[in-house]
Amino acid sequence: MTDQGPQRAGFVAVIGAPNAGKSTLVNRLTGSKVSIVTQKVQTTRFPVRGIAMAGQAQIVLVDTPGIFTPRRRLDRAMVASAWGGAQDADAVVHLIDAQSELGAEGREGTPADRRSAEDTETIIANLKATGAKAILALNKIDGMRRDTLLALSQRLYDTGVYSEVFMISALSGDGVEDLKARMAELMPEGPWLYPEDQAADVPARVLAAEITREKVYLRVHEELPYSAAVETTAFDDRPDGSARIEQTIYVERESQRPIVLGKGGQTLKWIGQKAREELTVLLDRPVHLFLTVKVDPKWQDSRALYAQFGLDFDV
């Protein structure tokens, strides 16, 4: 093996509005599934450390929750977590959905586009207030005109909070390697923080809960509002090498319970089967998964659930 220079290691916070594509980008950079990706906004509830390697540099990615205007206790905890991750990082990448940003400027823009643009303005204002410089990454550029993208990037760059601009597609991978190389250059010299073959620093019981929550939203995202949580209540290693996992799916209202259960329990069976299949691959061993659905109108005030996700209950 030839000497490629000194080892580098550091943290990069990926911030942005909900649904900007942060989790997709982290998954693309690490080459493995670290964060869940669903149609729902605000699906990332805690900073997930994905670990990407680029030559001699180890990039620890803090995939923060989407930054938005908080209304509930959980919202406040998520936004506080996102800014905390950004302040502690060696570099910050602000990911913006280019299509939503442009949509908000036109007459055909959707309410979601306008909310995303407002969240972007909030982030820019916070970056200005802290004096922090971020890398701007314009995401979802697929099929967009080059001159349109250049005009958008110039307008955002002129706000003065960005050191440089990258145009990427986290979904297809276009431009991601260039962004990754730049991240690697910004990492301070020092020994790697994790083994070279490790892709994430996420407790197995938390990862298991997130995988199941993803399946819940994939199956019932139309019927179920953003009001469900999954807690891993037991995670036991069995003598035969398999894992026995017990989880509780919390919903806020009694009317939501049959949505998750489905007719004859078929929806819950599908959720359990898909989660078990993915966990078997991720954990590289057989998984026995047992799911329970409970109604708890105050699950968002559960200190134990916040602790599971590493969020501050008292913000």
N, C-alpha and C positions, 0 to 999 in steps of 0.2 A: 504493500500500500504506500503510495506517495504522500509526502507531507503536503497537506492542503492549507497550511496556516494554522493559527491558534484556534482553539475551540471558542465558540461564542454561545451565549445563552441569555435569554431575556423574555420579557412579557410584552405582548401586543394586545391592546384592547380594541375590539371591533364594536363600534357603537353605531347607532342609527335608529331610524323610526321603525315601528313594528312592520314586519313583512318586507323590509328592505332587502332581505336575502342573507342576513348575517349567518344563520345556521347553515345554509347551503354553502356559503363561502368557507366556513370553518371545516365542514365535512370535506369539501374539495381540497383544501390545503393539507389536511391530515391524511387524506386517502382512506378514511374510515368514517363510520357513523359515530359522531360524538354528540351532536345536538339533534333533537327531533325536528322534523320539517312537516308542517301541516298547512291546510288552507286557513286556519285560524290565525289572527294576529296575536301577538304577545304570548306565543307558545313557550318561549324560553323564559323560565322563572328564576334562574340562578346562573351565576357565571360558571360556564363549563370550560375547563382548561383542556383544549385540544393541543396536541404536541406535533408540530411539523418540523421536519428535518430538511435543511437546505445546505448541502455540503458539510462544512464543519460547524454550521450554526443550528442551534436548537431554538425554535420559536414556540413559546408557550402562549397559545391563543386564549384570551379571555372572551368568550362569546357572551356578551352582556344581554340582559333583557332589552327589549325595545324601549327607547326613551319617548315618553308621551306625557300628556297632562294627566297627573294622577288624580283619581277621585276616591278610591277606596284604600283601606289599609294595605291590602296586597299590592295595589298600584304603587303606593308610596314606597313600599319596601323594594319593589322591583326597580324603580327609577333610582332610588338611593344606591342600590347595588350596582347598577350600570355606571353611575358616575364614580362610585368608589373604585370600580375596576379600571376606569379610565385614568383616574388620578394616580394609581399605583403602578401604571404600566411604563415601560421604556419607550413605547411608541403607541400612537393612537391612529386607527384607521376609521374614518367616518364614511360609512357605506350609504349611498343614496340610490334609491330606485329612480333611474333617469326617466323612465316612462311615466311614472306617477308625477314626478316633478314637472315635466313638460305638460302633462295632462291638466295639472292645476292651473297652468297659465292660459289654457285655451277654453273656449266656450263649452267644449264637449267633456271637460274634466268631470270626474265623478266625485261624490262626497268623500270617498276614500282617498282620492288623489289630493283633495284640498286638505284633509286631515294630515296626510303624510307630509305635505309641503309646510304646514304649520309646525309639525314636529321638527322638521329640518331647521326652520327658523329658530325654534327654541334651542336646539343643539348649538347652532352657530352663535347665538347670543351667549350661551353658557361658555363656549370656547373663548369668546372675546373677553368675557368677564374674568376668566381664570388666566388669560394670557397664553393658553396652551396652543401649540401648533399641531395640526393633524394632517394626515395624508387623506386626500379626497379620492374615494373610489366610486366612480359612477358605474352602477350595476344595471343589468338587464338591458344591455345596449343592442341586443339581437335585432336586426332588421331596421335599426334607426339610421337616419341620414347622418353622414359624417359632419356636415356643416352645422346641422342642428345640435349635435353633441358638443362640437367645439364652442358654439355660442353659449350653451348651458354651462360648460366647464369654466369658461372665461367669466361669466357672471358670478358663479360661486367662488371662484378663485379671488375675484376682486373684493370679497368680503374681508380678506386679510387674515383668515384663520387657518389657511392651508399652506403647507410647504411645497406640495406637488400634487399632480393629478394623474390618476390611472383610470382607464376605461376598460371595464371587464364584463364578462358574463360568468357569474359563479356557476350557473347551470351547465353551460357548455365547456367551461374552462378557459375560454378566450381571454387572454391578457392576465390570467391568474398567476402564471409562472413569473412574469415580470414583477408583479406586485410582491410575490413571495421572495424574489431575489433582493428587492429593496428592503423588505423587512429584515432579511438576514444581515444586510450591511449595517442596519441600525442596532443590532443586538450587541451589548457590551461583551468584551472579552472575558472569558471565565469558563469553568467546567460546566458540562451539561448538568441540568437539574434532574433529569429523568433518564432511565435506560433508553438506548437508541431505538428499540423496537416497541416502546410504549406509545400508544396513540392518545391516551386521555388520562386525566387525574380526576376520575369521578368514582365515588364509592359504588360498589356493585349494586347495593340495594337502592340507591338513588337512580342509577342508570336503568334498573329494572322498572322502577315506578314511571320514569319518563317514557320508556318504550311502550308500556301499557297505556299511558295517557295519550300517546300518539295514535294508538289503534282506536281508542275511544273516539277521538276527533275525526279520524279518517272514516269511521263508520257512521257516525251520527252528527257530523258537523252542521248539517242543515237544520236538524231538529233541536240540538242542544246548544244553548248559548254558552258563552265563555264562563262557565260556572261549575266546573268539575275538577277534582283533584284525585290523585292516586297516592296512597301511602303504602309502602312496603312494611307490613307489620311483623313478618318473620322471614328470615333468610337462613336456612340451615343446610350445612354440608352433610350429605348422607354417606354412610360407610361405602356404598358402591360407587362413589365419585360423583353422583348426581347432586343437583341442588333442589331443595324444596322451598318454594317461595309462596308466601301468603300475602295478598294485597287487598286493600279496601278502596273501592271507588266511591268517592263522596260526591253527592249532588245536593243542590240547595233546596229543592222542592220535591214533594211526594209525586207530583205529576211527571217529574223527570226520571224517576226510577224505572218505570216500564219502558221508557225510551232506550235506556241502557240495557235492560234485560232483553227486550224484543219478544216477539210472540213465541211462547214456549221456551223462552230462554235462549233463542237462536242467536240474537245479537251478541249477548255476553259470551256465548260459546265461540263465536267468530273472533271476538276481541281476544279471548284467552288463547285460542289456537294460534292466531297471528303473532301475538306477543311471545308465546312460548317458542314458536319456530325461530323468531329472530334472536331471542335470548339464548337459545341453544347454540346458535352460530357465534354470537358475541362472546359467550362465556366458555365456549368450546367444551361443553359437557351436557348431558341430558338434564332437562329442567322439568320439574313437576310444579305447575302453576295453579294456584287456587284463588279465585276472585270472589269478593263479596261486594254488593252494592248497598250503601247506606245513605239515608237522607239526614243531612245535618245543615240546617239553615245558617249556622255560624261556623262552617268549616274554615272560612277565611279568617277567623279569629282564633284558630288553633295554634298555640305556640309551638307544639310538637311538629306540625307540618312545616312551619317556617324554619325550624331547626334542621329538619331533613334537607331542605334546600339551601341552607346556609344564609338565609335572609334575616335581616334585623326586624324583629317583631315590634320594636318600640319606636319606629320612625314616625 
